């Protein structure tokens, strides 16, 4: 069975959607645990979700649940990870086109 370009594109879109949902759930879960005074997720976990493309869902969840929005050090790391993610995507695109 041959895999078509459309199938690859659909798989990529599905993965991005799943990763963004996972990122949003991770932010929500961390907020929930914070309000209950329980052990929290590591910031590195939230950053890894963003690194793998879940940053739009993460940003939405941070704003929706008002979580991590005033912690400057985390926001700076998050922005760096977003830039890194976009840079990798741009490099891959450049290599694929060129």
C-alpha distances in whole Angstrom, upper triangle without the diagonal:
4,7,10,13,14,12,13,17,17,16,19,21,20,21,24,26,25,27,30,30,31,33,35,35,36,39,40,40,42,45,45,46,48,50,51,52,49,47,45,42,42,42,39,37,37,37,34,32,34,32,29,29,31,34,34,34,36,39,39,39,42,44,43,45,47,46,46,47,51,50,50,49,46,45,46,43,41,41,41,37,36,37,35,32,33,34,30,28,30,30,26,26,29,27,24,26,28
4,6,10,11,10,11,14,15,14,17,19,19,20,23,24,24,26,29,30,30,32,34,35,36,38,40,40,42,44,45,46,48,50,51,52,49,47,45,41,41,41,38,36,36,36,32,31,32,31,27,27,29,32,32,32,35,37,37,38,41,42,42,44,46,45,45,46,49,48,48,47,44,43,44,41,39,39,38,35,34,35,33,30,30,31,28,26,27,27,23,23,26,24,20,22,25
4,7,8,6,7,10,11,11,13,15,16,17,19,21,21,22,25,26,27,29,31,31,32,35,36,37,39,41,42,43,45,47,47,48,46,44,41,38,38,37,35,33,33,32,29,28,28,27,24,24,26,29,29,29,31,33,33,35,37,39,38,40,42,41,41,42,45,45,45,43,40,40,40,38,35,35,35,32,30,31,30,26,27,27,24,22,24,24,20,20,23,21,18,20,23
4,5,5,6,9,10,11,13,14,15,17,19,20,21,23,25,26,27,29,31,32,33,35,36,37,39,41,42,43,45,47,48,49,47,45,42,39,39,38,36,34,33,32,30,28,28,27,24,23,25,28,28,28,31,33,33,34,37,38,38,40,42,41,41,42,45,44,44,43,40,39,40,37,35,35,34,31,30,30,29,26,25,27,24,21,23,23,19,19,21,20,17,18,21
4,5,5,6,9,10,11,12,14,15,17,18,20,21,23,24,26,27,29,30,31,33,35,36,37,39,40,42,43,45,47,48,46,44,41,37,37,36,34,32,31,30,28,26,26,25,22,21,23,25,25,26,29,30,30,32,34,35,35,37,39,39,39,39,42,42,41,41,38,36,37,35,32,32,31,29,27,27,26,23,22,23,21,18,19,20,16,15,18,17,14,15,18
4,5,5,6,9,10,10,12,14,15,16,18,20,21,23,24,26,27,29,30,32,33,34,36,38,39,40,42,44,45,46,44,43,40,37,37,36,34,32,31,30,28,26,26,25,22,20,22,25,24,24,27,29,28,30,33,34,33,36,38,37,38,38,41,41,41,40,37,36,37,35,32,32,32,29,27,28,27,23,23,24,22,19,21,22,18,17,20,20,16,17,21
4,5,5,6,9,10,10,12,14,15,16,18,20,21,22,24,26,27,28,30,32,32,34,36,37,38,40,42,43,44,42,41,38,35,35,34,32,30,29,29,26,24,25,24,21,20,21,24,23,24,27,28,28,29,32,33,33,35,37,36,37,37,41,40,41,40,37,35,36,34,31,31,32,28,27,28,27,23,23,25,22,19,22,23,19,18,22,21,18,19,23
4,5,5,6,9,10,11,12,14,15,16,18,20,21,22,24,26,27,29,30,31,33,35,36,37,39,41,42,43,41,39,36,33,33,32,29,27,27,26,23,22,22,21,18,17,19,22,22,22,25,27,27,28,30,32,32,33,36,35,35,35,39,38,38,37,34,33,33,31,28,29,28,25,24,25,23,20,20,21,19,16,18,19,15,15,18,18,14,16,20
4,5,5,6,9,10,11,12,14,15,17,18,20,21,23,24,26,27,29,30,32,33,35,36,38,39,41,42,40,38,35,32,32,31,29,27,26,25,23,21,21,20,17,15,17,20,19,20,23,24,24,26,28,29,29,31,33,33,33,33,36,36,36,35,32,31,32,30,27,27,27,24,22,23,22,19,18,20,18,15,17,18,15,14,17,17,14,16,19
4,5,5,6,9,10,11,12,14,15,17,18,20,21,23,24,26,27,28,30,32,33,34,36,38,39,40,38,37,34,31,32,30,29,26,25,25,23,20,21,21,17,16,17,20,19,19,22,24,23,24,27,28,28,30,32,32,32,33,36,36,36,36,33,31,32,30,27,28,28,25,23,25,24,20,20,22,20,17,20,21,18,17,21,21,18,19,23
4,5,5,6,9,10,10,12,14,15,16,18,20,21,22,24,26,26,28,30,31,32,34,36,37,38,36,35,32,28,29,28,26,24,23,23,21,18,19,19,15,14,16,19,18,18,21,23,23,24,27,28,28,29,31,31,31,32,35,35,35,34,31,30,31,29,26,27,27,23,22,24,22,19,19,21,19,16,19,20,17,17,21,21,18,20,23
4,5,5,6,9,10,11,12,14,15,16,18,20,21,23,24,25,27,29,30,31,33,35,36,37,35,33,30,27,27,26,24,22,21,20,18,16,16,16,12,11,13,16,16,16,18,20,21,22,24,26,26,27,29,28,29,29,33,32,32,31,28,27,28,26,23,23,23,20,18,20,19,15,16,18,15,13,16,17,14,14,18,18,15,17,21
4,5,5,6,9,10,11,12,14,15,17,18,20,21,23,24,26,27,29,30,32,33,35,36,34,33,30,27,27,26,25,22,21,21,19,16,16,16,13,11,12,15,14,14,17,19,18,20,22,23,23,25,27,27,27,28,31,31,31,31,28,26,27,26,22,23,23,20,18,20,20,16,16,19,17,14,17,19,16,16,19,20,18,19,23
4,6,5,6,9,10,11,12,14,15,16,18,20,21,22,24,26,27,28,30,32,33,34,32,31,28,25,26,25,24,21,20,20,18,15,16,17,13,12,12,15,15,14,17,19,18,19,22,24,23,24,27,26,27,28,31,31,32,31,28,27,28,26,23,24,25,21,20,22,21,18,18,21,19,17,20,22,19,19,23,23,21,23,26
4,5,5,6,9,10,10,12,14,15,16,18,20,21,22,24,25,27,28,30,31,32,30,29,26,22,23,22,21,18,17,17,15,12,13,14,10,9,10,13,13,13,15,18,18,18,21,23,22,24,26,25,25,26,30,29,29,29,25,25,26,23,20,22,22,19,17,20,19,15,16,19,17,15,18,19,17,17,21,21,20,22,25
4,5,5,6,9,10,10,12,14,15,17,18,20,21,23,24,26,27,29,30,31,30,28,25,22,22,21,19,17,16,16,14,11,11,12,9,7,7,10,10,10,12,14,15,16,18,20,20,21,23,22,22,23,27,26,27,26,23,22,23,21,18,18,19,16,14,17,16,13,13,16,15,13,16,18,16,16,20,21,19,21,24
4,6,5,6,9,10,11,12,14,16,17,18,20,21,22,24,26,27,29,30,29,27,24,22,23,21,21,18,16,17,16,12,13,14,11,9,8,11,10,9,12,14,13,14,17,18,18,19,22,21,22,23,26,26,27,27,23,22,24,22,19,20,21,18,16,19,19,16,16,20,18,16,19,21,20,20,23,24,22,24,27
4,5,5,6,9,10,10,12,14,15,16,18,20,21,22,24,26,27,28,26,25,22,19,20,20,19,16,15,16,14,11,12,14,11,10,8,12,12,10,12,15,14,14,17,19,18,19,22,21,22,23,27,26,27,27,23,23,25,22,19,21,22,19,17,21,20,16,18,21,19,18,21,23,21,21,25,26,24,26,29
4,5,5,6,9,10,10,12,14,15,16,18,20,21,22,24,26,27,25,23,20,17,18,17,16,13,11,12,10,7,9,10,7,7,5,9,10,8,10,13,13,13,15,18,18,18,20,19,19,21,24,23,24,23,20,19,21,19,16,18,18,15,14,17,17,13,15,18,17,15,19,21,19,20,23,24,23,25,28
4,5,5,6,9,10,11,12,14,15,17,18,20,21,23,25,26,24,23,20,17,18,16,16,14,11,12,12,8,8,11,9,7,4,7,7,5,7,10,10,10,12,14,14,15,17,16,17,18,22,21,22,22,18,18,20,18,14,16,18,14,13,16,17,13,15,18,17,16,19,21,20,21,24,25,24,26,29
4,5,5,6,9,10,10,12,14,15,16,18,20,21,23,24,23,22,19,16,18,17,17,14,12,14,14,10,11,14,12,11,8,10,9,6,8,11,10,9,13,15,13,14,17,16,18,19,22,22,24,24,20,20,22,20,17,19,21,18,16,20,20,17,19,22,21,20,23,25,24,24,28,29,27,29,32
4,5,5,6,9,10,10,12,14,15,16,18,20,21,22,20,19,16,13,15,15,14,11,10,12,11,7,10,12,11,10,7,10,11,8,9,12,12,11,13,16,15,15,17,16,17,19,22,21,23,22,19,19,21,19,16,19,20,17,16,20,19,17,19,22,21,20,23,25,24,25,28,29,28,30,33
4,5,5,6,9,10,11,12,14,15,17,19,20,21,19,18,15,12,13,12,12,9,7,9,9,5,7,10,10,9,5,7,9,6,5,9,10,8,10,13,13,13,15,13,13,15,19,18,19,19,15,15,17,15,12,15,16,13,13,17,17,14,17,20,19,18,22,23,23,24,27,28,27,29,32
4,5,5,6,9,10,11,12,14,15,17,19,20,19,18,15,13,15,14,15,12,9,12,12,9,10,13,13,12,8,9,9,5,5,8,7,5,8,10,10,10,12,11,13,14,17,18,19,20,16,15,18,17,14,16,18,16,15,19,19,17,19,22,22,21,24,26,25,26,29,31,30,32,34
4,5,5,6,8,10,10,12,14,15,16,18,17,16,13,12,14,14,15,12,10,13,13,10,12,15,15,14,11,12,12,9,8,12,11,8,10,13,12,11,14,12,14,16,19,19,21,21,18,18,21,19,16,19,21,18,18,22,22,20,22,25,24,24,27,29,28,29,32,33,32,34,37
4,5,5,6,9,10,11,12,14,15,16,15,13,10,8,10,10,11,8,7,10,11,8,11,14,13,14,10,11,13,10,8,12,12,9,10,14,13,11,13,11,12,15,18,17,19,19,15,16,19,17,14,17,19,16,17,20,20,18,21,24,23,23,26,28,27,29,31,32,32,34,37
4,5,5,6,9,10,10,12,14,15,14,14,10,9,11,10,12,10,7,10,12,10,11,14,15,14,11,11,12,9,7,9,10,6,7,10,10,8,10,7,9,11,14,14,16,16,13,13,16,15,12,16,18,16,16,19,20,18,21,24,23,23,26,28,28,29,32,33,33,35,37
4,5,5,6,9,10,11,12,14,14,14,11,10,13,13,15,13,11,14,15,13,14,18,18,17,13,14,14,11,9,11,10,7,8,11,9,7,9,8,11,13,16,16,19,19,16,16,20,19,16,19,21,19,19,23,24,22,24,27,27,26,29,31,31,32,35,36,36,38,40
4,5,5,6,9,10,11,12,11,11,8,8,11,12,14,12,11,14,15,13,15,18,19,19,15,16,17,13,12,14,14,10,11,14,13,10,12,10,12,15,18,17,20,20,17,18,21,20,18,21,23,20,21,25,25,23,26,28,28,28,31,33,32,33,36,37,37,39,42
4,5,5,6,9,10,10,9,9,6,6,9,9,12,10,9,13,14,13,15,18,18,19,15,15,17,14,12,14,14,11,10,14,13,10,11,8,10,13,15,14,17,17,14,15,18,17,15,19,21,19,20,23,23,22,25,28,27,28,31,32,32,34,36,37,37,39,42
4,5,5,6,9,10,10,11,8,9,12,12,15,14,12,15,17,16,17,20,21,21,17,16,17,15,12,13,13,10,9,12,11,7,8,6,8,11,13,13,17,17,14,15,19,18,16,20,22,20,21,24,25,24,26,29,29,29,32,34,34,35,38,39,39,41,43
4,5,5,6,9,9,10,9,10,14,15,18,16,14,18,19,18,19,22,23,23,19,19,20,17,15,16,16,12,12,14,13,9,11,10,12,15,17,17,20,21,18,19,23,22,20,23,25,24,24,28,28,27,29,32,32,32,35,37,37,38,41,42,41,43,46
4,6,5,6,5,7,6,8,12,13,16,14,14,18,19,18,20,23,23,24,20,21,22,19,17,18,18,15,14,17,16,12,14,11,13,16,18,17,20,20,18,20,23,21,20,24,25,24,25,28,28,28,30,33,32,33,36,37,37,39,41,42,42,44,47
4,5,5,6,7,6,9,12,13,16,15,14,17,19,19,20,23,24,24,21,21,22,19,17,18,18,15,13,16,15,12,12,9,11,14,15,14,18,18,15,18,21,20,19,22,24,23,24,27,28,27,30,32,32,33,36,37,37,39,41,43,43,45,47
4,6,8,10,10,13,15,16,20,19,17,20,23,22,23,26,27,27,23,23,23,21,18,19,19,15,14,16,15,11,12,10,13,15,16,16,20,20,18,20,23,23,22,25,27,26,27,30,31,30,32,35,35,36,38,40,40,41,44,45,45,47,49
4,5,9,10,13,16,18,21,19,19,22,24,23,25,27,28,29,25,25,26,23,21,22,22,18,17,19,18,14,15,14,16,19,19,19,23,23,21,23,26,25,24,28,29,28,29,33,33,32,35,37,37,38,40,42,42,43,46,47,47,49,51
4,7,8,12,14,16,19,19,18,22,23,23,25,27,28,29,26,25,27,24,22,23,23,20,18,21,20,16,16,14,15,18,19,18,21,21,20,22,25,24,24,27,29,28,29,32,32,32,35,37,37,38,40,42,42,44,46,47,47,50,52
4,6,10,12,15,18,16,17,20,21,21,23,26,26,27,24,24,26,23,21,23,23,19,19,21,21,17,18,15,16,20,20,19,22,22,20,22,25,24,23,27,28,26,28,31,31,31,34,36,35,36,39,40,40,42,45,45,46,48,50
4,7,9,12,14,13,15,18,19,19,21,23,24,25,23,23,25,23,20,22,23,19,18,22,21,18,18,15,16,19,20,18,21,20,18,21,23,21,21,25,26,24,26,29,29,28,31,33,33,34,37,38,38,40,42,43,43,46,47
4,6,9,11,10,11,14,15,15,17,20,21,22,19,19,21,19,16,18,19,16,15,18,18,15,16,12,12,16,17,15,18,17,14,17,20,18,17,21,22,20,22,25,25,25,28,30,29,30,33,34,34,36,39,39,40,42,44
4,6,8,7,8,11,12,12,14,16,17,19,16,16,19,17,14,17,18,15,14,18,18,15,16,12,12,16,17,15,18,16,13,16,18,16,15,19,20,17,19,23,22,21,24,26,26,27,30,31,31,33,35,36,36,39,40
4,5,5,7,9,10,12,13,15,16,18,16,16,19,18,14,17,19,16,15,19,20,17,17,14,12,16,17,14,16,14,11,14,16,13,13,17,17,15,18,21,20,20,23,24,24,25,28,29,29,31,34,34,35,37,39
4,5,5,6,9,10,11,12,15,16,14,13,17,16,12,14,17,15,13,16,18,16,16,12,10,13,14,11,13,11,8,11,12,9,10,13,14,12,15,17,17,17,20,22,21,23,26,26,27,29,31,32,33,35,36
4,5,5,6,9,10,10,12,14,13,13,17,16,13,15,18,16,15,19,21,19,19,15,13,16,17,14,15,12,10,12,13,10,10,13,13,11,14,16,15,15,18,20,19,21,23,24,24,27,29,29,30,33,34
4,5,5,7,9,10,11,13,11,12,16,14,12,15,17,15,14,18,19,18,18,15,13,16,18,16,17,15,12,14,15,12,11,15,15,12,14,17,16,15,19,20,19,21,24,24,24,26,29,29,30,32,34
4,5,5,7,9,10,11,9,9,12,11,8,11,13,11,11,14,16,14,15,12,11,13,16,14,15,13,10,11,13,10,9,12,13,10,12,15,15,14,17,19,19,19,22,24,24,25,28,29,29,31,33
4,5,5,6,9,10,9,8,12,12,9,11,14,13,12,16,18,17,17,14,12,14,16,14,14,12,9,10,11,8,6,10,10,7,9,12,11,11,14,16,15,17,19,20,21,23,25,26,27,29,30
4,5,5,6,9,8,9,13,13,11,14,16,15,15,19,20,19,20,17,15,17,20,18,18,16,13,14,14,11,10,12,12,8,10,13,11,10,14,15,14,15,19,19,19,21,24,24,25,27,29
4,6,5,7,5,7,10,9,8,11,13,12,13,16,17,17,18,15,15,17,20,18,19,17,14,14,15,13,10,13,13,10,10,14,13,11,14,16,15,15,19,20,19,21,24,24,24,27,29
4,5,5,4,4,8,8,7,9,12,12,12,15,16,17,17,15,14,15,18,16,17,15,12,12,13,10,7,9,10,7,7,10,10,8,11,13,13,13,16,18,18,19,22,23,23,25,27
4,5,7,7,11,12,11,13,15,16,16,18,20,20,21,18,17,18,20,19,18,17,14,13,14,11,9,10,9,5,7,9,7,6,9,11,10,11,14,15,15,17,19,20,21,23,24
4,6,8,11,11,11,14,16,16,17,20,21,21,22,20,19,20,23,22,22,20,17,17,17,14,12,13,13,9,9,12,10,7,10,12,10,10,14,15,14,16,19,19,19,22,24
4,6,8,9,9,11,13,14,15,17,19,20,21,19,18,19,22,21,21,20,17,16,17,15,12,12,13,9,8,11,10,7,9,12,10,9,13,15,14,15,18,19,19,21,23
4,6,6,6,9,10,11,12,14,15,16,17,16,16,17,20,19,20,19,16,15,16,14,11,12,14,10,9,13,13,10,12,15,14,13,16,18,18,19,22,23,22,24,27
4,5,5,6,8,10,10,12,14,15,15,14,13,14,17,16,17,16,13,12,13,12,8,9,11,8,7,10,11,9,10,14,14,13,16,18,18,19,22,23,23,25,27
4,5,5,6,9,10,11,12,14,15,15,15,14,18,18,18,19,16,14,16,15,11,11,14,12,9,12,14,11,12,15,16,15,17,20,20,19,22,24,24,25,28
4,6,5,6,9,10,10,12,14,13,14,14,18,18,19,20,16,15,17,16,12,14,16,14,12,15,16,14,15,18,19,17,20,22,22,22,25,27,26,28,30
4,5,5,6,9,10,10,11,10,10,11,15,15,16,16,12,11,14,13,9,11,14,12,11,14,15,13,15,18,19,18,21,23,23,23,26,28,28,29,32
4,5,5,6,8,10,10,10,10,9,13,13,14,15,12,10,13,13,9,10,13,12,10,14,16,14,15,18,19,19,21,23,24,24,26,28,29,30,32
4,6,5,6,8,10,10,12,11,15,16,17,19,15,13,17,17,13,14,17,16,14,17,19,17,17,21,22,21,23,26,26,26,28,31,30,31,34
4,5,5,6,8,8,10,10,14,15,17,18,14,13,17,17,13,15,18,16,15,19,20,18,20,23,23,23,25,28,28,28,31,33,32,34,36
4,6,6,5,5,6,6,10,11,13,14,11,10,14,14,11,13,16,15,14,18,19,18,20,23,24,23,25,28,28,29,31,33,33,35,37
4,6,5,7,9,7,10,13,14,16,14,12,16,17,14,15,18,18,16,19,21,20,21,24,25,25,26,29,30,30,32,35,35,35,38
4,6,8,11,10,13,16,18,20,17,15,19,20,17,18,21,20,19,22,24,22,23,27,28,27,29,31,32,32,34,36,36,37,40
4,5,9,9,12,14,17,19,16,15,19,19,17,18,22,21,20,23,25,24,25,28,29,28,30,33,33,33,36,38,38,39,42
4,7,6,9,11,14,16,14,13,17,17,15,17,20,20,19,22,24,23,25,28,29,28,30,33,34,34,36,38,39,40,42
4,5,8,9,12,13,11,11,15,15,13,15,18,18,18,21,22,22,23,26,27,27,29,31,32,33,35,37,37,39,41
4,6,5,8,10,7,7,11,12,10,13,15,15,16,18,20,20,22,24,25,26,28,30,31,32,34,35,36,37,39
4,6,8,10,8,7,11,12,11,12,15,16,15,18,20,20,21,24,25,26,27,29,31,31,33,35,36,37,39
4,6,9,9,8,11,13,12,14,16,17,18,20,22,23,24,26,27,28,30,32,33,34,35,38,39,40,41
4,6,6,6,9,10,11,12,14,16,17,19,20,21,23,24,26,27,29,30,32,33,34,36,38,39,40
4,5,5,6,9,10,10,12,14,15,16,18,20,21,22,24,26,27,28,30,31,33,35,36,37,38
4,6,5,6,9,10,11,13,14,16,17,19,20,21,23,25,26,27,29,30,31,33,35,36,37
4,5,5,6,9,10,10,12,14,15,16,18,20,21,22,24,26,27,28,30,32,33,34,36
4,5,5,6,9,10,10,12,14,15,16,18,20,21,22,24,26,27,28,30,31,33,34
4,5,5,6,9,10,11,12,14,15,16,18,20,21,22,24,26,27,29,30,31,32
4,5,5,6,9,10,10,12,14,15,16,18,20,21,23,24,25,27,28,30,31
4,5,5,6,9,10,10,12,14,15,17,18,20,21,22,24,26,27,28,30
4,5,5,6,9,10,11,12,14,15,16,18,20,21,22,24,26,27,28
4,5,5,6,9,10,10,12,14,15,16,18,20,21,22,24,26,26
4,5,5,6,9,10,10,12,14,15,16,18,20,21,22,24,25
4,5,5,6,8,10,11,12,14,15,16,18,20,21,22,24
4,5,5,6,9,10,10,12,14,15,16,18,20,21,22
4,6,5,6,9,10,10,12,14,15,16,18,20,21
4,5,5,6,9,10,11,12,14,16,17,18,20
4,5,5,6,9,10,10,12,14,15,16,18
4,5,5,6,9,10,10,12,14,15,16
4,5,5,6,8,10,11,12,14,15
4,5,5,6,9,10,10,12,14
4,5,5,6,9,10,10,12
4,5,5,6,9,10,10
4,5,5,6,9,10
4,5,5,6,8
4,6,5,6
4,6,5
4,6
4
